[in-house]
Amino acid sequence: MSNAKRVLILGLGNDLLTDDAVGLHVARVAGARLAGEPGVVVRETMEMGLALLDEIVGFDGLVIVDSIQTGQAPVGQIHEFDMAALACRRISTPHFLGVAETLALGNRLGLGMPGNVWIVAVEVADPFTLATQMTSAVEQAVDAAATRAIERAHGFMMHPSLAPALTT
């Protein structure tokens, strides 16, 4: 059995809701940059909560990419934090709902859950309006957010202790 680490970059969002699509766009850019690289898998989904369980089972590390609306940062700013910090933040995004609970449930069920979880989130202006075009500042943040997600994924592969492990 191989000791190689497997890390998932998971872009969350809805490409029909203006800026909420940013996680999907970041995943597409990251996927193109990482094409053929062993150990890092890039996926995108519009699912949330327990539906994410199928996506994340079997990975050692998980980098979630999504939109975030704190109202306290400029649109396009990139936020990074671990799951413990997620509980302390006042945010508006439907996709983070239940992520911690999903990971905890997977652990209780004995499924292979990621030991390290990191979130890369782009501050958005409008995650709720039906439209297929993101705002300019959010669009401009996609490349930088993809770079940060890739850096964290590589960090998990080389040094799994770079971010605190998820505790249940």
C-alpha positions, 0 to 999 in steps of 0.5 A: 500500500502506498504512503503517498498523500492524496489531497483534494481541492474542492471548488464549491459554488453555483455558476448561475448565481453571480459571484457564488461561482468563484469556487468553481472558476478557481477549481477550473484554473487549479485543475488546468495548472495541475493537469497530470500531477499525481496526488492532487485531485481537483473537483467542483460541485454545487452540492453542500452539507452531507452531499459533500461526504462522497466527494471528500472520502479517502483524501488526506487533505482537503482544500475547500474553495468558495465565496464568502461575504463578510461585509468587512473586507473589499470584494476580491480579497482572499481569506484563508482559514482552518475549520476551527476558525470557520466557527468563529467567523460571521459569514454569508455563504450556503456552502460552508453550512454543515462542512464541519458536521459532515467531516465529524460524521464521516469520522464517526462512521469510520470513513477515510476523512481528510486529516487536514482541512483548509478553506480559501474563500474570495470575498464577493459582492453578490452571491445571490443574483441569478446571472452567469457573470461574476463581478470584476473584482471577484473575477480578478481574484480567481488566479490568486485564489487558485495559486493559494489553493495549490500552494496549500495542497502542495503543503499538505502533501509535503508537510501534513502538519502545516494546518491544524488537523480537524478534531472531533 
